[in-house]
Amino acid sequence: MKLSIYSIQKTLFEGEVETLTLPTSVGEITVLDNHLPLISLVTKGQISYTHSGTKKSLYLSGGVLEVRPGSEIVILAN
């Protein structure tokens, strides 16, 4: 899956990931390959993703998540 995380100032991450776990307004979710399209608010907290077999994490103060068809994920971070 292609994950892109953007803030107003800069691109925080762009790359291929195997999993993405993050806090949303309806609870914590995990996005896997071929996930259904989704738009959700991201709440303050830690997001984690697996990139090249290594688990990485990033703290966000909130934002918006969009899971697009074709396994593309975009997060617009506050």
Secondary structure, DSSP 4 states (H G I P E B T S, - for coil): -EEEEE-SS-EEEEEE-SEEEEEETTEEEEE-TTPPPEEEEEPSEEEEEEETTEEEEEEES-EEEEEETTTEEEEEE-
